[in-house]
Amino acid sequence: MQMRTCLRPATIVLALLGAVLLQTAAQESSERAVHPPGQELFRQHLADYNSALRRADGRVDVDAMVTRLKELSVTTYYWLVWHAATDWDDLKLFLPKATEVGIEVWVYLVPPSESPPRYGSQYSEPFRLDYSRWAEEIARLSFSHPNLTAWVIDDFYANREFFTPAYLRECQRRSKAINPRLAFLPLMYFDEMRAKFVEDYHEVIDGVVVAYLQDRDEIEWTWAILNDAAVVPPGKLGYPWGLPSQAGDFVMALQSAKVLPANRYVLHFRERDDFTGETDGYHFKQLLVDGVVVWEEDVAGGQATWRKITVDVTLQVRGKSSVTLAFRLLDKKAVSNFGVRWHLDGLRAENLQLAVDLAEPQNWEVERQGAFDAGFSSSAKMGQRRFHIPFISMTAGSEGEFRLRHGDPATPERIAEWLRMSLQAYKDGKCDGVITYCLDKRPESRTFSPAQKLFREFRRDKR
């Protein structure tokens, strides 16, 4: 016998109303999911990453970490899930305690290049290389703990064959279906900040963490690229990572100069490149006069700081009425994955009348062979301001890490100088936050107090 269920009219109305409300909520959630988190995520982003204080058993000392971060006066902590298989479990203990002192938390994962079988024996546990699962689980955890507001993947661009825009879009879809306000940011390095990365990924990321900027110029250039204000940093010759070259490939910026009556002719300029490794024999920086190399240097070694160069070109100029000057970046041997950026500034000539100087890179001529790029000629054009991608400036916070990135002296004072530079750029609106990398938080730390002082001063000035 079939049973009939009789519903009162009021019950029917309530059921229909509930269905409408559920459908509306689902639509609103879906609409929010296609938009990035609001700018309040970056309203005051002073952060620290890694170097967690641990107990003798290897577990994170959650109480000590909360106390130390509060003393540091940061607003956010990036929680690295990697050093121990229990890091994900310890995060769940840390989140409510961080809430009590007003600290936001970003989850930080390692990529395939920092995981077995390519590297070591440790994964980000428990979901390992299943980043779409990570996206969902972090979103679920953030729904229970609103102070979990973002997640980051380390060394992102070196793993771009894995993290394709399509793959990342799917991760974002899964994450934002659960919590539309949860943000995702890749960790990038300055030499990877190029127009192609922005074009490929700007629709599927919510910001970028950019590591180890050498000076204020690099912060300015990074801001310009991420705000679509410039395509290539002006006054720069470079070769991208991840693309092969052939021996003899080059890029060259040229201009003419009138020779004035004199007995001696000298060129002065400032230069620097961003490669400090020992790999040599590939990329060479050159200055040419009428096709003759008058100055040359391998990009290998040294520090990524500005240097003044003086070149006597009397032999190449004497007896001529005009000459052609050129800066050239040349590959003497083919590369497979070796990027570099060479920056030029402050060109000055004795007894030569330059047609243009380096302050007008758009008026130089460019010749090239291969995949080189140039911030000269038409390539020095402005962007279209189609988007704004927030970025966080990461600076080394321990003596060992600072030495690896900037050389000696790796003193607390010099480490603080780099942090101060990023904080000033943040004040000036040229980045959207600052984070210290591996700041030593032990009681005997020599770098903690200087960083603490700078963070406190910044927060006081912002009030």
C-alpha positions in Angstrom: 0.0 0.0 0.0 1.5 3.4 -1.0 1.6 5.9 1.7 0.8 9.6 1.0 2.5 12.4 2.8 0.4 15.4 3.5 2.2 18.7 3.9 0.7 21.8 5.4 0.8 25.0 3.2 3.1 26.7 5.7 5.5 23.8 5.5 5.5 23.9 1.7 6.3 27.7 1.8 9.1 27.2 4.2 10.6 24.4 2.1 10.4 26.5 -1.1 11.9 29.5 0.7 14.8 27.3 2.0 15.5 26.0 -1.5 15.6 29.6 -2.9 18.0 30.7 -0.1 20.3 27.7 -0.8 20.3 28.4 -4.5 21.1 32.1 -3.9 23.9 31.2 -1.5 25.4 28.8 -4.0 25.2 31.4 -6.8 26.9 34.0 -4.5 29.6 31.5 -3.6 30.2 30.7 -7.2 30.4 34.4 -8.2 32.8 35.1 -5.4 34.9 32.2 -6.4 36.0 33.8 -9.7 37.2 37.0 -8.0 40.4 37.3 -6.0 40.3 38.1 -2.2 39.9 41.7 -1.3 42.8 44.0 -0.7 42.1 43.7 3.1 44.2 40.6 2.9 47.2 42.9 2.4 46.1 45.8 4.6 49.1 45.4 6.9 51.2 42.4 6.0 54.3 42.1 8.2 55.3 38.5 8.2 57.9 35.9 9.1 58.5 32.5 7.6 60.1 29.2 8.7 62.7 28.6 11.5 59.9 27.3 13.8 61.0 26.7 17.4 60.7 23.0 18.1 60.6 20.8 21.1 63.1 18.0 21.8 60.7 15.5 20.1 60.7 17.4 16.9 57.2 18.8 17.2 56.7 22.6 16.9 56.7 24.4 20.2 53.3 26.1 19.5 53.2 28.2 22.6 56.8 29.4 22.2 56.1 30.3 18.6 53.0 32.4 19.4 54.9 34.2 22.2 57.9 35.0 20.0 55.9 36.1 17.0 53.8 38.4 19.2 57.1 39.9 20.5 58.3 40.3 16.9 55.2 42.4 16.1 54.4 40.6 12.9 50.8 40.2 11.7 51.3 37.0 9.7 53.3 33.8 9.9 54.0 31.5 6.9 53.7 27.9 8.2 56.1 25.6 6.3 54.7 22.0 6.1 57.9 20.0 5.4 60.4 19.6 8.2 58.4 16.9 10.0 55.5 14.6 9.2 53.6 16.2 12.1 53.7 19.8 10.7 50.2 19.6 9.4 48.9 18.3 12.8 50.9 21.0 14.6 49.4 23.7 12.4 45.9 22.7 13.7 47.2 23.3 17.2 48.9 26.6 16.2 45.9 28.2 14.5 43.6 28.8 17.5 46.5 30.1 19.6 47.6 32.5 16.7 44.0 33.8 16.6 44.2 34.8 20.2 47.1 37.2 19.5 45.8 38.4 16.1 48.2 36.6 13.9 47.1 35.4 10.4 48.6 32.2 9.0 49.6 31.2 5.5 50.4 27.6 4.7 53.6 27.1 2.8 54.2 23.9 0.7 57.3 22.6 -1.2 57.1 21.8 -4.9 58.1 18.6 -6.7 61.7 19.8 -7.1 62.0 19.8 -3.3 60.4 16.4 -2.9 61.3 12.8 -3.6 62.4 11.4 -5.9 64.0 14.6 -7.2 65.2 15.8 -3.8 65.7 14.3 -0.3 63.3 12.1 1.5 60.7 14.5 2.8 57.4 15.6 1.3 54.9 18.2 2.5 52.8 15.7 4.4 50.2 14.3 4.3 49.0 15.0 0.8 52.5 15.2 -0.7 52.4 16.2 -4.4 48.6 16.2 -4.7 48.2 20.0 -4.8 44.6 20.0 -5.8 43.9 18.0 -2.6 46.0 20.4 -0.6 43.9 23.3 -2.1 40.8 21.6 -0.8 42.1 20.6 2.6 43.6 24.0 3.3 40.3 25.6 2.3 38.4 23.4 4.7 40.8 24.2 7.5 40.5 27.9 6.7 36.8 27.6 7.0 37.2 26.5 10.6 40.0 28.9 11.3 39.4 32.3 9.6 42.9 33.5 10.4 44.2 31.0 7.8 44.0 33.3 4.8 46.4 32.1 2.1 48.7 29.3 0.9 52.0 29.5 -1.0 54.0 27.1 -3.1 57.8 27.4 -3.0 60.1 27.7 -6.1 57.0 27.9 -8.3 58.4 28.9 -11.6 61.1 26.3 -11.6 58.2 23.8 -11.5 56.0 25.5 -14.1 55.9 22.4 -16.3 54.0 20.8 -13.4 52.1 23.9 -12.2 50.6 24.9 -15.6 48.0 27.6 -15.7 45.3 25.0 -16.3 46.4 22.9 -13.3 46.5 25.9 -11.1 43.1 27.1 -12.3 41.7 23.7 -11.2 43.4 24.0 -7.8 41.9 27.4 -7.4 38.5 26.2 -8.5 38.5 23.5 -5.8 39.8 25.8 -3.1 37.5 28.7 -3.7 34.4 26.4 -4.0 35.0 25.8 -0.3 36.3 29.2 0.8 36.2 31.9 -1.9 38.3 34.2 0.2 41.3 31.9 0.5 44.2 33.3 -1.5 47.0 31.5 -3.4 50.4 33.0 -4.1 53.5 31.5 -5.8 57.0 32.1 -4.5 59.0 33.7 -7.2 62.5 35.1 -7.6 63.2 38.5 -9.1 65.0 37.1 -12.1 61.8 35.1 -12.9 59.6 38.2 -12.9 59.1 38.7 -16.6 56.1 39.6 -18.8 55.5 36.0 -19.8 55.0 34.8 -16.3 52.5 37.6 -15.7 50.7 37.0 -19.0 50.4 33.3 -18.3 49.4 33.3 -14.6 47.8 36.6 -13.7 44.3 35.3 -14.0 44.9 32.2 -11.7 46.9 33.7 -8.8 46.0 36.2 -6.1 49.4 37.7 -5.6 53.1 36.8 -5.6 55.8 36.5 -2.9 59.1 37.7 -4.5 62.3 36.7 -2.8 65.7 38.3 -2.2 65.3 41.6 -4.1 68.8 43.2 -4.2 67.9 46.9 -4.0 65.1 49.4 -4.3 65.4 49.4 -8.1 64.4 45.7 -8.2 61.4 46.4 -6.1 60.4 49.2 -8.4 60.8 47.0 -11.5 58.9 44.1 -9.9 56.0 46.5 -9.0 56.0 47.8 -12.6 55.8 44.3 -14.1 53.1 43.1 -11.7 51.0 46.3 -12.3 51.3 46.1 -16.1 53.2 49.4 -16.0 56.2 48.0 -17.9 56.9 45.1 -20.2 60.6 44.9 -19.7 62.6 46.9 -17.1 64.1 49.9 -19.0 67.9 49.9 -19.6 68.1 46.1 -19.4 69.5 43.3 -21.6 68.6 39.7 -20.6 68.1 36.1 -21.3 65.1 34.1 -19.8 65.4 31.0 -17.8 64.1 27.8 -19.3 64.9 28.5 -23.0 67.8 27.1 -25.0 70.2 29.3 -26.9 72.8 28.8 -29.6 76.4 29.9 -29.5 76.6 33.3 -31.1 73.1 34.4 -30.0 73.1 38.0 -28.7 71.2 41.1 -28.0 72.7 44.6 -28.5 71.6 48.2 -27.8 73.2 50.7 -30.1 73.5 54.5 -30.6 75.8 56.9 -32.4 78.2 59.4 -30.9 79.9 62.5 -32.4 83.7 62.7 -31.9 84.8 66.0 -30.5 88.4 67.4 -30.9 90.5 66.0 -28.1 93.5 63.8 -27.2 91.6 61.3 -25.0 88.2 59.7 -25.1 86.7 57.8 -22.1 83.3 56.2 -21.4 81.8 55.8 -17.9 78.8 53.7 -17.0 77.3 51.8 -14.2 76.4 48.1 -14.6 75.3 45.0 -12.7 73.9 41.6 -13.4 71.8 39.4 -11.2 73.8 36.1 -11.6 76.2 35.5 -8.8 76.9 31.7 -9.4 80.1 30.2 -10.6 78.9 28.8 -13.9 81.1 30.6 -16.5 81.9 30.7 -20.2 78.4 31.3 -21.4 76.9 34.8 -21.1 79.3 37.7 -21.6 78.7 41.4 -21.1 80.4 43.7 -23.7 80.9 47.3 -24.7 81.7 47.8 -28.4 82.9 50.8 -30.4 82.4 50.4 -34.1 82.0 46.7 -33.7 85.2 46.3 -31.7 85.0 44.9 -28.1 86.6 47.5 -25.8 85.3 46.0 -22.5 84.1 42.5 -21.7 83.2 40.5 -18.6 81.6 37.1 -17.9 78.4 37.3 -15.8 79.7 34.6 -13.5 80.6 35.4 -9.9 80.7 38.7 -8.1 77.7 40.3 -6.4 74.5 41.7 -7.8 75.4 45.3 -6.9 76.0 48.3 -9.1 79.6 48.9 -10.2 81.2 51.9 -11.9 83.1 51.0 -15.1 85.5 53.3 -16.9 86.9 52.4 -20.4 89.5 54.4 -22.3 88.4 54.2 -26.0 90.9 56.6 -27.5 92.5 54.0 -29.8 89.1 53.1 -31.3 87.9 56.7 -31.6 90.9 58.9 -32.6 90.7 60.3 -36.2 87.0 59.6 -36.6 84.1 62.0 -36.9 81.5 59.7 -35.4 81.3 56.2 -33.9 78.7 53.6 -33.0 78.5 52.6 -29.3 76.9 49.3 -28.3 76.2 47.3 -25.2 76.0 43.6 -26.1 75.0 40.5 -24.2 76.6 37.5 -26.1 76.4 33.8 -25.6 79.8 32.3 -26.4 78.4 28.8 -25.6 74.8 27.6 -25.9 72.7 27.4 -22.8 69.7 25.2 -21.9 68.4 26.8 -18.8 70.5 29.8 -17.7 68.8 33.2 -17.3 70.4 36.5 -16.5 69.5 40.2 -16.4 72.1 42.9 -17.1 71.2 46.4 -16.0 72.9 49.6 -17.3 72.8 53.1 -16.1 74.6 56.4 -15.9 76.4 56.4 -19.3 78.7 59.4 -19.5 81.3 60.2 -22.2 84.4 62.4 -22.2 84.9 64.2 -25.5 82.1 62.3 -27.2 78.7 63.8 -27.9 76.1 61.0 -27.3 72.9 61.0 -29.4 71.0 59.8 -26.3 71.9 58.5 -22.9 70.6 55.6 -20.9 67.8 57.7 -19.4 66.1 57.4 -22.8 66.3 53.7 -23.6 63.4 53.9 -26.0 65.6 55.9 -28.4 68.3 53.3 -28.7 68.3 50.8 -31.5 68.2 47.1 -30.8 69.6 44.1 -32.7 69.2 40.5 -31.6 69.5 36.9 -32.5 67.8 34.3 -30.3 65.4 34.6 -27.3 67.1 37.6 -25.6 65.0 40.5 -24.4 65.8 44.2 -24.2 64.5 47.2 -22.3 65.5 49.4 -25.2 63.9 50.7 -28.4 60.2 49.8 -28.7 60.6 47.1 -26.0 61.0 49.9 -23.4 57.3 50.7 -23.9 54.9 51.1 -21.0 52.3 48.5 -20.1 48.6 48.9 -20.3 47.7 48.8 -16.6 45.2 46.0 -17.2 45.8 44.5 -13.7 47.3 44.8 -10.3 48.9 41.8 -8.8 49.9 42.3 -5.1 53.3 41.2 -4.1 55.2 40.5 -0.9 58.9 41.3 -0.7 60.8 38.5 1.1 64.2 39.3 2.6 66.7 36.9 4.2 66.5 37.1 8.0 69.3 34.9 9.2 73.1 35.4 8.8 73.6 32.2 6.8 70.7 32.8 4.4 71.7 36.4 3.9 75.2 35.4 3.1 74.0 33.0 0.4 72.0 35.8 -1.3 74.0 38.9 -0.7 77.5 37.9 0.4 79.5 39.2 3.3 79.3 40.9 5.7 76.2 39.1 6.9 75.9 41.2 10.0 72.7 41.9 11.9 73.0 45.5 10.8 73.2 44.7 7.1 70.3 42.2 7.4 68.3 45.0 9.0 69.2 47.4 6.2 67.6 45.1 3.6 64.5 44.7 5.8 64.3 48.5 6.2 64.5 48.9 2.4 61.5 46.6 1.8 59.5 48.3 4.6 60.2 51.7 3.1 59.0 50.4 -0.3 55.8 49.1 1.4 55.3 52.6 2.9 55.7 54.1 -0.5 53.1 51.7 -2.1 55.6 49.8 -4.2 54.9 46.4 -2.6 52.0 45.0 -0.5 53.8 43.5 2.4 57.2 42.3 3.8 58.3 39.0 5.1 61.5 37.8 6.7 62.9 34.5 5.6 64.2 32.2 8.3 64.6 34.8 11.0 66.3 33.2 13.9 63.7 33.3 16.7 65.8 31.6 19.4 66.5 33.7 22.6 70.2 34.0 21.7 69.4 35.3 18.1 71.4 38.3 17.0 69.0 39.2 14.2 65.7 39.1 16.1 66.0 42.4 18.0 66.9 44.6 14.9 64.0 43.1 13.0 61.6 43.5 16.0 62.6 47.2 16.2 61.9 47.8 12.5 58.5 46.0 12.6 57.4 47.9 15.7 58.5 51.2 14.2 56.5 50.4 11.0 53.4 49.6 12.9 53.7 52.7 15.1 54.1 54.9 12.0 51.1 53.3 10.4 48.7 54.2 13.2 
